[in-house]
Amino acid sequence: MAEVSLSKVVKRYGGVEIVHGIDLEIAHNEFVVLVGPSGCGKSTTLRMIAGLEEISDGLIRIGGKIVNDLPPRSRNVSMVFQNYALYPHMSVRENLGFGLKIAGRKPEEIEERVKEAADILGLGAMLDRLPANLSGGQRQRVAMGRAIVRHPDVFLFDEPLSNLDAKLRGQMRVEIKKLHQRVKTTVVYVTHDQVEAMTLADRIVIMRDGHIEQVGTPLDVFENPVNTFVAGFIGSPPMNLLDAEVTGRDGAAVARLADGIEVPLPTAQASKLKAGQGIVLGFRPDSLHPRGHGMLHADAGLDLDRTIKLAEPLGTETLLFVDFGGREVQAKMLSPRVVVPGETMPFVLDLERLHVFDKASGRSIAA
């Protein structure tokens, strides 16, 4: 069993603490993605699991065994890097089998494992080519194949798709997902791209400044962000976040925005608020749409007339930029028509999908 466990793990460089005592449990065969902005500590955490960085404090276990003092080669993990790290003078076949050759494996075993990896990744026709004669996506598949041949307990991926163009990234996401389904082992994957995180992960670990902000399934962190950072980071386009103040009207709690708009708050969250409290009101772009161009639940909306500042046609939908609550927000228009900047349209805000955060702490009122 290849569970990975981090307990109070700290990383310091000199007197500067980069990772601040994080705890994380990763189950056998689980695909976990560490995601966050540059400098949040996600790659450092991955490298500590791999043994490429020493931990300053805490414990790391792989398969129940403490590996703090074990070198990388003794942890039975395989790492796929951003830059492929292939030997340019070796063929694909030689690159795939080199680690096994160094480990003293028999030639027939090396050949069997190379063939297995090549079959899984569709590399059979490329085994005699040099890396210079491969595309970026093919090189990345070779890098993954070199990891597969070792039959590791844990696969570690460090931003493996960041050097590829958008089309290839989409194709390689599918390849990696299929690989996990076929190989059936634990995967820890690092990216700054939240689309990669949402599409690949069984669970997402969202990091900021060396701390873990939230751990959950892609749907959970999207629908139930614990704070404004997660709400603004997960989702494309990101959630609209507006400063507001709690007030009362007809016995119900209302969020009063900077431009005077009053938005009725969900009953479950309103009971945790008090008049005069500063809050941040959040809603995703698909919760604000022109009347007749969305998926609003019946009788759940707040009607507003808004003026279009900018329209971005995306085919099946159009992203609209409108003034709302004292700032510009994004809305979505399904079944779109041509929209002219400066045009005023009737909008509806889905009140059942509002998020409310405490302004002082940034924490979700529902958490």
Secondary structure as GFF3:
##gff-version 3
##sequence-region A 1 367
A	DSSP	beta_strand	4	13	.	.	.	ID=ss1
A	DSSP	beta_strand	16	26	.	.	.	ID=ss2
A	DSSP	beta_strand	31	35	.	.	.	ID=ss3
A	DSSP	alpha_helix	42	50	.	.	.	ID=ss4
A	DSSP	beta_strand	57	62	.	.	.	ID=ss5
A	DSSP	beta_strand	65	66	.	.	.	ID=ss6
A	DSSP	three_ten_helix	72	74	.	.	.	ID=ss7
A	DSSP	beta_strand	77	80	.	.	.	ID=ss8
A	DSSP	alpha_helix	92	102	.	.	.	ID=ss9
A	DSSP	alpha_helix	107	121	.	.	.	ID=ss10
A	DSSP	three_ten_helix	124	126	.	.	.	ID=ss11
A	DSSP	three_ten_helix	131	133	.	.	.	ID=ss12
A	DSSP	alpha_helix	136	148	.	.	.	ID=ss13
A	DSSP	beta_strand	154	158	.	.	.	ID=ss14
A	DSSP	alpha_helix	166	183	.	.	.	ID=ss15
A	DSSP	beta_strand	186	191	.	.	.	ID=ss16
A	DSSP	alpha_helix	194	200	.	.	.	ID=ss17
A	DSSP	beta_strand	203	208	.	.	.	ID=ss18
A	DSSP	beta_strand	211	216	.	.	.	ID=ss19
A	DSSP	alpha_helix	218	223	.	.	.	ID=ss20
A	DSSP	alpha_helix	228	233	.	.	.	ID=ss21
A	DSSP	beta_strand	240	249	.	.	.	ID=ss22
A	DSSP	beta_strand	252	257	.	.	.	ID=ss23
A	DSSP	beta_strand	262	264	.	.	.	ID=ss24
A	DSSP	alpha_helix	267	270	.	.	.	ID=ss25
A	DSSP	beta_strand	278	283	.	.	.	ID=ss26
A	DSSP	three_ten_helix	285	287	.	.	.	ID=ss27
A	DSSP	beta_strand	288	290	.	.	.	ID=ss28
A	DSSP	beta_strand	301	313	.	.	.	ID=ss29
A	DSSP	beta_strand	317	324	.	.	.	ID=ss30
A	DSSP	beta_strand	327	334	.	.	.	ID=ss31
A	DSSP	beta_strand	344	350	.	.	.	ID=ss32
A	DSSP	three_ten_helix	351	353	.	.	.	ID=ss33
A	DSSP	beta_strand	355	358	.	.	.	ID=ss34
###
